[in-house]
Structure formats: C-alpha cells, structure tokens
Amino acid sequence: MIDADFAQERDDDFEELAVESENDEVLSALQKEAVLELEQITKALHLLDCGKYGKCLDCGKPIEPDRLRVLPYTTLCKRCAT
C-alpha cells in the first residue's frame, strides 16, 4: 500500500507538491519502521525454532513475561536493555 502511494503521479501545484513531499517523508518513515519490525519478528521466530526464545541474548537469563507481552520480539531482558 505504501509503495502504491509512492508510485502515484505528482500534482503540478506547488503547494500540493509540498504536501505530497511531506506525505512521502511520513510514508517512508512508516515503511522503514515496518521493515525493521518484520526483521525483529523474523529473528524472534528463528530464536523460537532454536529453543532460545525468551532468553536474553546478553546475559542468558529469562526475559520477563511482561516484557515479552509488550515486545514479543525483544531479545534482551529489561536490565540488559537499559
């Protein structure tokens, strides 16, 4: 959907071009965030397959269940993340 918005033809009106440019910046940021989140989810699924999901990659201790509920793709416990 974001790619379709980028592919749309641009308006000739200067003010409209400015608005479209701002929209493109927002869409680009959203797309980068989505790609990053998908990468994190993929990594978490790999850790799940390896039997390492839910363990901190820094200290090896279990990641707090509350933290995993909020950030299911986190790889660090609360202590190591700060």
N, C-alpha and C positions, 0 to 999 in steps of 0.2 A: 504494500500500500504506500509506503514512504517512497519507494522507487518510482511508482506511478506519479506521485506528486512532483518529483524532480523532473520527470520527463515531459510534463505539461509545457505547452508553448507559453512564452512570456508576453506580457502586455506591453504596449508601446508608451503608455502613460508613465511619466517619471515617478509620480507619487505611488502609483500601483507597483512599479518596479521595485521601489524601496520597500514596500510592504512584502512583496514576494521574496525579496532578498532576506529580510528578517525571518520570514517563514522558513526559508531554506536553511537558515542557520539553526533554527529550532528543530527542524526535521533531522538535520544532520546530527545534532547532539542526541536526539532521541534514538536515532539509528545506532550510534556508537554505544550508547548505554545498553540497547537491546542485544547487540553483538557481544558485548562484554558479559552480560548476564547469561546469555546462552553458552558462552565459553565456560563460565563458572559452573553452570548446571551440568555440562558435559563432563567436566573434571570431577564433580561430585558423584556422578553416575559411575565413572571409572573407579573412583575410590570405593564405591559400594560394591562393584564387581570384584575388587581386590580384597574386600573384607576390612578396609581401612577407613570406611566412612564413619564419621562421628569421633575420630581421634585427631587430636591436634597434630598438625604436621611439624610444629616446632618442638613441643615438649613431650608429645606422645600420650598425654593424659586425655581422658574423655572430654569432649566438648559438652558444655552444659545443655541439657534438653531444651530449656527455654530459649537459648541462643539458636539452636537448630530449628526451633519452630519459627523464629523470626527470620533467620537467614539459613535456609536448609542447605545452601551450597557453601557455607563457610568452611574453611579448612583450619581455622585457628580457634583456640579457646579464648575466653574473654581476657584472661591475663596476658596471653601472648599477642593478642590483637591490639593492646593498648601500649 
